[in-house]
Amino acid sequence: MAVYEQLHYRYEYRSFSTARQALQRCFFTGIVTHPRLPLGIRRESYEQGNDTGLHKHEDFYALYVVRSGSGVHLINDHPYAITRGNVYVLSPGTIHAYRHYCQLVIDAFYFQPELFQPDELLALRSLSGFWRLFIASENLQHPVGHEEVIDHHLHLSPEKQTEIEREIAEIHGEYTAASVADAVVLVRGQFFRMLIHLARWQNEQGEGARVQASLQSDAQQKMGLASILHFCEENYHEPLSVPQLAARMFLSPSRFSEIFSREVGMSPAAYIKQLRLEKVQTLLRTTVLSTTSIAHQVGFRDSAQLARVFRSTFHLTPTAYRRSFRIQQKPE
């Protein structure tokens, strides 16, 4: 696989045309962008820091595939915890920044609808899973029947993460090897295929089908782990311990933790915490429940523990989060 340059983002407000010029140095060596291919590709790399500064995509969409590391992606003033396996799309007009990141590596694709043929756009718009990849934005124009955009990004299983990384490598390979004329057809087709795969997987995740996914190597062990992930997603509000989860796979706690961390990219405790915090964010945005009530519903001991964990992850209190979100959504 060809190696391509990893560069830090230079944050500024830019349209796709100006972004294209800035991105040329981020492609594989020798790549020439083409006016008929409104697609930019690059790998973003952030070693360690607290704030990259705000950035706005004026007129293009952005697909993000988190390859490794962790951090907080602040999207329209909403903090999302991200880690390996997270996949999501931002719409034009989105303002965002990375916060409190550590060894964060992301494959990013910047594109405009003109990249696709009319029948391809129609196929994408017909997939509910495609719209569920989007982080909610008031700037996003939903098709009829898809007004609801889910504030929860796709989390790839280890097998699907490997598959997507292989597809990304193929796209990069075509940029490297193909002529300009070939790239227009081949790269566009490969990117379209990848979006279709992600949309279908998002549907599978929403329906709980991830548990029945085909697992190629170490089948029994990995099927057991998929079942554990599903169990955690259904029971995150209950007291969950490593010994309890390990027992469901007939493993020792230490062996279970080792397998879980290797395959999922985080410890069992970190995964459960992420599930709980995502639910906390939803309840803070959509209800008037007290933090004490939310804490009990989600699985925290009390509001003090919820506040401590929330602040350590997002660097603001639940009350401040709720207040800022409501101010942001308040009609003019």
KAFENQUI-V832362 format. One record per residue. N is the residue number from 1. PSI is psi in whole degrees, 0 to 359 (NA if undefined). OMEGA is omega in radians with two decimals (NA if undefined). NEAR is the number of other C-alpha atoms within 8 Angstrom. Layout:
((N;PSI;OMEGA;NEAR) (N;PSI;OMEGA;NEAR))
This chain:
((1;135;-3.14;4) (2;152;3.13;6) (3;133;3.12;5) (4;159;-2.93;8) (5;138;3.06;8) (6;120;-3.10;9) (7;149;3.05;8) (8;147;3.12;7) (9;137;2.92;6) (10;110;-2.97;4) (11;124;3.05;8) (12;164;3.09;7) (13;123;-3.10;8) (14;148;3.05;10) (15;175;-3.12;10) (16;323;-3.10;11) (17;318;3.11;7) (18;329;3.09;8) (19;323;3.13;9) (20;316;3.13;10) (21;318;-3.13;7) (22;331;-3.06;8) (23;343;-3.07;11) (24;323;-3.13;10) (25;355;3.13;7) (26;351;3.11;13) (27;175;2.98;11) (28;152;3.11;12) (29;133;3.06;7) (30;359;-3.11;5) (31;136;3.07;9) (32;122;3.11;6) (33;157;-3.03;8) (34;136;-3.10;8) (35;340;3.13;5) (36;5;-3.12;6) (37;80;-3.11;9) (38;68;-3.12;12) (39;124;3.07;9) (40;140;-3.09;9) (41;136;3.02;11) (42;163;3.05;11) (43;122;3.09;12) (44;137;-3.10;12) (45;124;-3.13;12) (46;113;-3.03;11) (47;297;3.14;8) (48;134;3.14;9) (49;179;-3.05;10) (50;337;-3.06;8) (51;123;3.10;8) (52;345;-3.02;9) (53;155;-3.06;7) (54;151;-3.13;9) (55;144;-3.13;10) (56;134;3.03;11) (57;107;-3.01;15) (58;314;-2.96;11) (59;29;3.11;9) (60;157;3.10;12) (61;160;3.12;12) (62;125;3.05;11) (63;130;-3.13;11) (64;131;3.03;12) (65;112;-3.09;11) (66;119;-3.07;15) (67;322;-3.13;11) (68;170;3.11;11) (69;193;-3.11;12) (70;166;3.11;12) (71;189;3.07;13) (72;125;3.07;14) (73;111;3.12;12) (74;113;-3.04;12) (75;113;-3.07;11) (76;47;3.11;8) (77;11;3.13;9) (78;120;-3.12;7) (79;126;3.07;9) (80;125;3.03;9) (81;129;-3.12;11) (82;150;3.12;10) (83;177;-3.11;13) (84;132;3.09;10) (85;346;3.12;14) (86;137;3.11;13) (87;134;-3.14;13) (88;164;-3.10;12) (89;138;3.04;11) (90;142;-3.10;11) (91;166;3.09;14) (92;144;-3.13;11) (93;353;-3.13;9) (94;136;3.05;13) (95;129;-3.03;11) (96;166;3.09;12) (97;158;3.03;12) (98;137;-3.14;13) (99;146;2.97;12) (100;54;-3.08;10) (101;154;3.13;15) (102;116;3.12;11) (103;42;-3.08;11) (104;124;3.11;16) (105;127;-3.05;12) (106;134;2.95;12) (107;121;-3.06;12) (108;138;3.11;12) (109;121;3.14;11) (110;126;-3.04;12) (111;161;3.05;11) (112;155;-3.13;10) (113;332;-3.13;6) (114;348;3.09;6) (115;330;-2.99;11) (116;154;3.01;9) (117;158;-3.12;7) (118;319;-3.12;6) (119;330;3.09;6) (120;318;3.08;9) (121;319;3.13;10) (122;319;3.13;8) (123;316;3.12;8) (124;314;-3.08;10) (125;339;-3.13;10) (126;349;-3.10;6) (127;115;3.11;10) (128;328;3.13;10) (129;330;3.11;12) (130;316;-3.13;15) (131;335;3.11;12) (132;351;3.04;13) (133;342;-3.06;15) (134;137;2.89;14) (135;131;-3.00;14) (136;138;3.10;8) (137;139;3.10;9) (138;345;-3.14;5) (139;351;-3.07;8) (140;125;3.11;8) (141;108;-3.10;5) (142;146;3.00;7) (143;161;3.12;7) (144;133;-3.13;5) (145;355;-3.13;4) (146;41;-3.10;9) (147;333;-3.12;7) (148;121;3.05;4) (149;125;-3.00;10) (150;132;3.10;10) (151;51;3.13;7) (152;115;-3.07;8) (153;161;3.11;12) (154;138;3.02;12) (155;113;-3.07;7) (156;142;2.96;10) (157;163;3.13;9) (158;322;-3.14;9) (159;317;-3.14;8) (160;328;3.06;8) (161;316;3.11;10) (162;318;-3.14;8) (163;317;3.14;8) (164;319;3.10;9) (165;326;3.09;8) (166;319;3.11;8) (167;321;3.10;10) (168;318;3.12;8) (169;323;3.12;10) (170;318;3.12;9) (171;315;3.10;11) (172;322;3.14;10) (173;321;3.11;10) (174;323;3.07;11) (175;326;-3.09;11) (176;317;-2.94;10) (177;331;-2.99;6) (178;156;2.99;9) (179;169;-3.14;6) (180;317;-3.13;9) (181;317;3.12;7) (182;320;-3.07;9) (183;324;-3.13;12) (184;319;-3.11;11) (185;309;-3.00;8) (186;312;-3.10;9) (187;318;3.10;12) (188;317;3.13;12) (189;319;-3.13;8) (190;321;3.12;11) (191;320;3.08;9) (192;316;3.12;10) (193;318;-3.14;8) (194;319;3.10;10) (195;320;3.11;10) (196;315;3.12;10) (197;314;-3.12;8) (198;319;3.12;10) (199;318;3.12;15) (200;320;3.14;11) (201;326;3.08;10) (202;321;3.06;13) (203;317;3.13;10) (204;317;-3.13;10) (205;318;-3.14;10) (206;330;-3.12;7) (207;0;3.14;7) (208;12;-3.09;8) (209;351;3.13;9) (210;331;-3.12;11) (211;328;-3.12;10) (212;11;-3.09;7) (213;150;3.12;7) (214;123;-3.12;4) (215;124;-2.92;9) (216;312;-3.07;5) (217;148;-3.07;5) (218;53;-2.92;7) (219;309;-3.07;8) (220;316;-3.12;6) (221;316;-3.10;8) (222;329;3.03;10) (223;323;3.08;12) (224;321;3.13;9) (225;320;3.08;10) (226;321;3.10;11) (227;322;3.10;9) (228;316;3.12;10) (229;316;3.12;9) (230;319;3.12;11) (231;317;3.12;8) (232;319;3.14;9) (233;331;3.14;8) (234;337;-3.01;6) (235;26;-3.09;7) (236;337;-3.11;13) (237;350;3.13;10) (238;158;3.03;7) (239;116;-3.13;6) (240;130;-3.14;7) (241;158;3.10;7) (242;314;3.09;11) (243;321;3.13;8) (244;314;3.14;8) (245;320;3.14;10) (246;323;-3.12;13) (247;329;3.13;10) (248;341;3.09;8) (249;6;-3.13;10) (250;43;3.12;6) (251;159;3.01;9) (252;154;3.13;9) (253;319;-3.10;10) (254;318;3.13;6) (255;319;3.11;8) (256;313;-3.13;12) (257;321;3.13;12) (258;313;-3.12;8) (259;315;-3.11;8) (260;311;-3.10;13) (261;322;-3.13;11) (262;317;-3.04;8) (263;325;-3.06;7) (264;333;3.14;9) (265;6;3.07;9) (266;164;-3.13;9) (267;161;3.07;10) (268;318;-3.13;10) (269;319;3.14;8) (270;322;3.13;8) (271;315;3.12;9) (272;319;3.10;10) (273;318;-3.14;8) (274;317;3.11;9) (275;315;-3.11;10) (276;318;-3.12;12) (277;324;3.07;9) (278;320;3.10;9) (279;321;3.09;9) (280;314;3.13;11) (281;316;3.13;8) (282;314;-3.12;8) (283;323;3.11;11) (284;325;-3.12;12) (285;327;-2.92;9) (286;355;-3.13;6) (287;172;3.05;6) (288;18;3.13;6) (289;146;3.07;8) (290;160;3.11;6) (291;331;3.08;9) (292;314;3.12;8) (293;318;3.11;9) (294;317;3.13;12) (295;315;-3.11;14) (296;323;3.14;11) (297;325;-2.99;8) (298;340;3.08;12) (299;7;3.05;11) (300;154;-3.08;11) (301;316;3.14;8) (302;179;-3.11;9) (303;330;3.13;12) (304;317;3.10;6) (305;318;3.11;9) (306;311;-3.10;12) (307;320;-3.12;10) (308;314;-3.12;8) (309;318;3.14;8) (310;314;-3.11;13) (311;321;-3.13;11) (312;334;-3.14;8) (313;313;-3.01;8) (314;352;3.07;11) (315;34;2.93;7) (316;159;-3.07;9) (317;158;3.06;10) (318;320;3.13;11) (319;317;3.12;6) (320;321;3.09;8) (321;311;-3.13;10) (322;317;-3.11;10) (323;313;-3.09;8) (324;324;-3.13;9) (325;318;-3.14;11) (326;324;3.08;9) (327;318;-3.13;7) (328;321;-3.07;6) (329;352;-3.09;6) (330;126;-3.12;6) (331;146;-3.14;3) (332;NA;NA;2))
